[in-house]
Amino acid sequence: MNRELHIVGFQVGRETYGVPITSLHEIVRVPEITAVPDAPDYLEGVINLRGKIVSVMDLRKRFGDKQAALKKHNRILVVEHSGKLAGLIVDSATEVLKIPGEDVEAAPAAFQEGGLNCVTGLGKVRGRLIVLLDITKLLAPASLLQENGSAEGKSAKAEARGTSAR
């Protein structure tokens, strides 16, 4: 694995995470978020991004921080996954990083056992570790809601309510 990884680095709590830059659509300030009934607590709801309905997940809550509250410097990383857009609320988007392939280690087994199977590896950059995330696995729990992201108007809201009901 000698290829260089190009990732977008972002903060969630004290940790720096990264996702492939190829999956990033854009970074936006947190607008008003419309709640979706019966959604998991880490799924904040949906936003209207220039006419497209985008579901938004709070990564702090997804990673287990139940006290997460939105602040002025929070951002939404809008990522593209399977042709659909999804938003990830992060504490801040920090930088674009290039990590040489030899500086990426496989994810420790503890991450897999602990339910964080979305971690693909750890990148070493200037003496610090960047936790590399797999967008597909990160968004998997909300996959039913993600399917509605490309639908338009009222039908998207109705479908989101229907698919998220248990």
Secondary structure, DSSP 8 states (H G I E B T S, - for coil): ----EEEEEEEETTEEEEEEGGGEEEEEE----B--TT--TTEEEEEEETTEEEEEEEHHHHTT-TT----TT-EEEEEEETTEEEEEEESEEEEEEEE-GGGEEE--HHHHHTT-TTEEEEEEETTEEEEEE-HHHHHGGGHHHHGGGG--HHHHHHHHHHHH--
